[in-house]
Amino acid sequence: MCRVQETARQGTLELPAPAGQHVMLMPYRSAMKNVQPAKLVIAMASPVTDNGQLAPSPADSHLNTGSHGPSPAAVSPFSTTTSASQGDAPSFTLHDLGLLHHWTVSTSKLLITHPKFAHIWQITVPEIATQHEFLMHGILCLSALHLAHEKKLTKSSFVREAAAHHTLAIQGFNQAISEMDEANSEALFAFAALNIICTFSLTRQLGEEAAGTSRRSMKDRILGLEWVNMIRGVSIVLEPVHRIIWSSPLRVMLDVGNWEELNPDAAAGDSARHLREIRSAWRGSSDAGAYDDILRSLIKCFMFVEQFDSFDEQALESFGHNQISSGPIMFILVAPDFFFMQLRQRQPPALIMFAYFGVILHRLRSFWFIEGWGKDIIEVVDDLLGDYWRPWTSWPLEMVEAG
């Protein structure tokens, strides 16, 4: 049994991934070399202060000691008052069976872009979930969110139901993390992947339910960055399970395709030209080098997504499980803490790049869980920056208006 807090504190891994391999959901060795693991775990439970620093958390003191107590807990930003113990007997209802049926016949099929990999979400993950209650709650959460997206008249009840399942899933995930071993590794990994999608959808749908689509509520939802903390935080604690996953039925989910081979300096085309032009927004800044590095990662994200425009059926099948929708997730995972701190402080260079990130999300709006995110991000950034910065935000605005 391996304790997560030990790997975070000491920087050692008991179960490293095979040499030369890279990871889509948790690419720590290469892409996340600038990330501080302990801080990302804390980020799930700690707000970011106005100066961009993570607020103190009781878990901070634990990580700075030699204690071998429980791992820092992930906290769902969508928490409800549900408090059922994961030690109790599962209490799934007939309605939950209905959600599972919807998952099987509909939701699971919409998480992939090639039918070759449909069995992973449709069959393999639910089979694992029959032995791990927290993963089943994650499945039911996403199924309810999909129904909320489809059935507008009953949306509110499905969103509340999804939030309740997400709370239970996170509670169970915390418990399983503190007992991480070979028996629960597949379930932990599958939930980390599932939680990324849940976070995108639940953040937006709960925000709309709570405060409508007002500018104020959109700013709070998008720039509060709780959704970023949830995606980055839940993923980073799972590196010790990689060795197990490489020999499991979920191994196809680890393949990042050609992400590591993409060279942003060689990027060509309209998008790359517009992206390079925004460097003038931070010319002369003491942080110019840091912004340039973030921009390179953003260009790489565009390259990853845009290459699929030229793929035929054979190329799509050979590329692997993680296809076009993985591009923006990769950027969220590889971007340094500095970028998100600058966003929190609403620094123009970071906001401008965030608007361009919105272009990528807008391109992927056909994925139901991403729908609306790109447009919201671009409009929030434009509203904050105003006319002065319009020369740098005009292209993202044009992309939204063009549909």
N, C-alpha and C positions, 0 to 999 in steps of 0.2 A: 504494500500500500504506500503511495507516495503523497506527501502533503504539499498542496499547491503553494502555501506561503514559504516553504523552504526553497522551492525553485525560484520564486520571485525574489527572495531576499539574497540568495547566494549566487544566482545567475547560472546555476548548473541544472542539467536535465538528466533525469534517470532513464528516459525513453526517447532519445533523439531520433529525428527522422533520418532516413537513409541519406548518405552523402550524395550531394548533387541534386537532390530533389527539393522542390519548392512547394509552398502551400498556398492555396487560394484563400481559404478563410482566415488562416492565422500565419501569414508569411513572416515570422519573426526574425529569422536569422539574417535574411538579406534586406527585405523591404522595411522592416520595423527596427532597424539598428539604432535609430535615434529615440526610440520610445523607452520610457522607464516603466517596466512591468508593474512594480508595486503601485506606482501612481495611477496606472490605468485601472487596476483592480479597485482602488479607492474611488476612482472617478465615478463609478456606478452609484456610490452612496453619498458622494460629496459634491455640493454645488461649486461652481466656479465663481470666484469673487469678481468684483468690478475691475480689478487690476489684472485679471486673467489668471490668477493663481488658484489652485485648488484649495478650497476652504478646509480648515483643520477638521479631522474626523477622529473619533475614538480609535478607529482601526489604525491610524498613523502610528500611535504609540506602540501598538502591538507589533507592527512590521519593523519597528526600529529596535526591538529587543530580541533576545535569543529565545524567546518563548516558542513553544511548539503547539500552541493552542489552535483553535479552529481558524480556517481561512476567512479573510474579510468577506462579508456577505454582499451579494448583489441585491440591489433594491429596485424593484420595478417602478419606474416613474409613473406607471399607470395603476398603482396599487389601489385595490378596493378594500373593504373591511373584512373580506374573507380571511379566515384564520384557521382553517382546518389543518390538522397536523398531518404531515406526510406519513407518519407512523400509523395512522388509523387505516382501517380497511377502505379501499377505494369506494367512492360513492357516486359512480357514474349513473346517469339516468337514461331513460328511453330517449329523451331529447338529445342527450349526448351521443347516443347511437345514431341518431339522425344526422348530427354534425359529422360523425365519422363516415357515414355513408356518403355525404356530400363531398367530403375529402377524397374518398375513393373514386367517385365517378366524375368529379369536376376539378376541385381545387388543386389536387396533386398534379394533374396534367398540365396546369398552367404555370408551373414553377420551372419548367424546362423548355428549351427551344428545339430539341430534337427528340422524337419519340423513342429513340434507342435507349434513352436514359429514364424513361417514364417509370419503369419498375422501381427505381430507387425510392422515389417519394410515394408511389402508389402502393407498393407492397413491402419493400424492405424496412423502411422507417416505421410504418405502423406495426410491423411484426416485432421490431425492437421495443416499441412503446408498450406492447402488452406485458412487458416485464419491468417497465419503468414508468411510474405514474406521472412524473413531471414531464416526460416527453409526450405522453398522451394528452396532457393539458395543453402543451404547446401546439399539437396538431389541432385540437378542438378550438383553440384560440384563433388560429389562422383560418380554419374553416368558417367560424362565426364571422370573422372579418370579411371573408370573401362573400358570404351571404349578405352582410351589411352593405357591401358595395353593389350587389346585384339587386337587392330588394329594398328600394328606397323607402317604401311605406312603413316597413318594420325595422328600419336601420337602427334606431336608438336601442331597441332591446338587444339586437345582435352585438352592437358595440359594447354595451354594458356586460353582456355575457362574455365577450372576448376579453375584456379587461379583468374579469374575475378569474378566468382560466389562466391568463398571463400571470396574475399574482400567485396563484397556486403553482404554476410551472416554475417561477423564479424561486419560490420557497423550497420546492423539491430539488431544484438545481443546486441551491446553496448547500443543502444537506448532502447531495451526491458528491459535490466538489470536495467536501471535507472527508469523504470516504473514497476518493478516487482510486480505482483499481481496474484490473482487466475486465471485470464483470460489468462495469457501468461505463466504460470508455466510449463505446459506440453510441450509447444514449446521450452522453454529454456532448459528443461531437455533433451528432444530429441536431440536438437542441440549439447549439451555437449557430448552426446554419439556419435553422428555422427562425430563431430569434431575430436575425437580421431582417427578415421579411416582415415578421410580426411588428418590429419596431417601426419600420417605414409606414406600414398601414395604420397601426394603432395610434401612433403619434398624430397623424393627420386627421383620422376619423374622430378621435376623442377631442381634438382641438376644435373641430367643426361643431361637435355636439355641445361643447362647453361654452363656446363664445362666438359661434358663427364664423364668418369669413372676414371679419373686420381687420383693418390694417394692424391694429394693436395686437389682436390675438395671433395674427400670422407672424408678427415680429417676435412675440414671446415664444411661439412654438418653434420657429426656425432658428432663431439666434440664441435661444436658451440652451441649445445644444445637448439637452438631456438625451436625445435620440443618438447623438454621436457617442456620448459616453457609454450608453448601453451597448452599442454595436462593438466598440473597441474594447470595452471592459470585459464583457462576457467571453469574447473570443480569446483574449490574451492568456487567460488562466489555463488553457487546455493544451498547451504545447506538449506536456508529458504524455499525452495519449497518442501521439502521431505514429509511433512504432506499431502500436496495436492496429490503428486504422489502416496502415499500409497493407496489412494482411487480412483485412476485413472486406465485406461486400461494399462498404462505403468508400473504398480507396479511390474510386473514380472522382470523388468530390474534392480530392486533394490536388488534382492536376490543374495548374494555372495556365496551361497552354503555353503561348509564346511570350507571356508578359516580361520575363527576364531578358528576352532577346531584343525587345523593342528599344530603339535608340531615339530618344526625343530630339537629339541634335540633327537627325536625318529626316525629321518629319517635313512633309511637303503638303501643299494644298491650301485651300481657303481657310480652314480652321486654324492650322498651324501659323499662317500669316497673321491672322487676327490675334492669336494668343501672344505671339512675339511682340506685337505692337503695344501691348499693355505694359511692357516693361518700363515705358516712359513714365508710368504713374508712380514709380518708386525710385526713379533715377536720382542719385545723390543722397538717398537715405542711408543711414548707418546700418539698416537691416536689408540692404539691397541683395546681398549674397544669399541670405535666408529666403527672401522672396523669389529669387531666381531658381533656387533648388525646388521650391514648391511648384513653381511654374513648369519646370521640367517634368515633374510627376503628373501635373495636369495635362500637359501635352501628351504624355505617355498614355494617359487615360483615354484621350481622344483617339489616339492611334489604335488602341486596343478595340474600341467600340467601332470605329469607322472601317476597320479591315473587314468586318462582317458584311459590308455592302457588296463586296466582290466575291463572297464565298458561294459556291454552288452546294448542292446537297451532299456530295461526297466530302467536300472540305468541312462542312458543318459536322458531319458524323465523325470524322477523324480528329477534329479539334478537341473533343472531350466534353465532359459534363458542364464545366464552367465556361459559359459562352458570353454573349453580348452584355447581359445584365450584370456580369461580374465586374465590369469596368469601373463604375462609380464606387462599388464596394471596395475595390482595391485602393482607390484613391483615399477613401476614408481611413483605411487601415495603414497606408504608408505615409500619409501626411504627418508631419511632426506636431508635437504638442504646441509649438510656437504658433502654427497656423490657426489653431482653434482658439488660442488665447487672444490672438489679434482680432479674430472674428468677434469674440466676446467683448472686446474693447471697441469694436466697430471701427477699426482702422481701415481707411479707404483701399489700400492695396489688397488687403485680405478680402474685403467685401467684393472688390472687382473680380478677383479670381473665383470667389464663391458664385458670382453671377455666371461666370463661364462654366463652372461645375453644374449650374442649373441648366445650361444648354444641353449637357449630356443627359441629365435626367429627363428633360423635355423630349429628347429624341427617343427615350425609352418609355414614353407614356403609355404605350400599348400594353405594358405590363400593369395589371390592375393595381398592384400595391405601390407602384411608382407614380401612377397617374396624378397629375396636379402638382407634384413636388417641384418640378423645374420651373413652371410658371410662377408659383408662389415665391420661390427663392429669388428669381430675377426681379419680380415686382417689389419685393421687400427691399432688396438692395437699391434699386432705382429710387424708391421712396426715401430711403435714408441719405443717399448721396446727392440727389437733386441734379439741377442743371449743370453745375460746375464740372461734375465728373461724367456728364453725358457722353463726351467723346469716347470714353473708355467703356461705357455700358451700352452704347448704341447697338452693337452687333448682337448681344444676347437679347435685347428688346426686339430687334428685327426678327430673330429666329422664332420668338414666341408669336409675334404677329403673323409670321408667315405660316404658322401652324406646323 
